[in-house]
């Protein structure tokens, strides 16, 4: 039987295994050797492998990204960690014009095996500049793979696969997932990039989610089941490439599609998935597909506003009922006055 460990411990295990197996792997980032170890994901690695392979960096994201890319081109396998996705915006030129392009520009003769680890998600009033979920922006760039694991087992397996990959991978961890627990195999294993997983089978509705929203989707599916509605929940795991065949097969069965995404609605992941399926097989659908996302304005700092900003299971519940022609209570989406929607929900002690 697999052990039950936390998400952050699974990430740490993947980094440890990679550093131990391959001397060309190294880890750098702001706060990597910090006593808190980036939510516990890098604890003890500097002491174990030395400062030549695990080290802090100055606040010079663009320059250090160039160092990572240059070393990758010459045979190293760097893992560059950002404690906030927002910090990586300072290095977008390097990521978009250099890392993502070299393999193509040189006819496949040059590889850039670099992993960009980034923490995403809301929390503790961090507001517009530290809570962004910009995964769709990275997925828009040809040459970048984008991975968003939900469970501890997938976090470990997908990170090991990302480090093995010969070209750049953006690896996104929602900060609210680091303390969830789940079964994780021991030893070295990989989860293929670009493959989704059906985490709850159903017949009435396909609910496609990624990262933290997979947990909210499962919560919504449990409520729907009490009403006699069986929702099939799919965890994308990777959004570039995304697993079109698994989603298509599910929609062919259910005829209804609801996409749950932590990003803002316009020009986002939900739009891409819905448009692709409509273009390729309009006849699959019994009802117009829908998406539940964050609204199109910056994340708030105020707890009072946070309750009205972030999508949660209640929004999915209402959207699912609408797809099936069922009513919802008028006040169902009103935030509860005693709940702080900007801190992790303690009921999420495990992924499923």
DACORTA-V284645 format. One record per run of one state. SS is the DSSP state (2 for helix, 1 for strand, 0 for the rest). FROM is the first residue (numbers start at 0). TO is the last residue. If there is no record, write none. Layout:
# DACORTA-V284645
<<SS | FROM | TO> <SS | FROM | TO>>
This chain:
# DACORTA-V284645
<<0 | 0 | 1> <1 | 2 | 5> <2 | 6 | 20> <0 | 21 | 23> <1 | 24 | 28> <0 | 29 | 35> <2 | 36 | 39> <0 | 40 | 43> <2 | 44 | 48> <0 | 49 | 52> <1 | 53 | 54> <0 | 55 | 59> <2 | 60 | 72> <0 | 73 | 75> <1 | 76 | 81> <0 | 82 | 83> <2 | 84 | 98> <0 | 99 | 100> <2 | 101 | 104> <0 | 105 | 113> <1 | 114 | 119> <0 | 120 | 133> <2 | 134 | 138> <0 | 139 | 143> <1 | 144 | 146> <0 | 147 | 150> <2 | 151 | 163> <0 | 164 | 167> <1 | 168 | 173> <2 | 174 | 176> <0 | 177 | 179> <1 | 180 | 183> <0 | 184 | 195> <1 | 196 | 199> <0 | 200 | 203> <1 | 204 | 208> <0 | 209 | 210> <2 | 211 | 225> <0 | 226 | 229> <1 | 230 | 234> <0 | 235 | 236> <1 | 237 | 239> <0 | 240 | 242> <2 | 243 | 253> <0 | 254 | 255> <1 | 256 | 263> <0 | 264 | 267> <2 | 268 | 279> <0 | 280 | 280> <2 | 281 | 283> <0 | 284 | 288> <1 | 289 | 293> <0 | 294 | 301> <2 | 302 | 308> <0 | 309 | 311> <2 | 312 | 322> <0 | 323 | 348> <1 | 349 | 349> <0 | 350 | 351>>
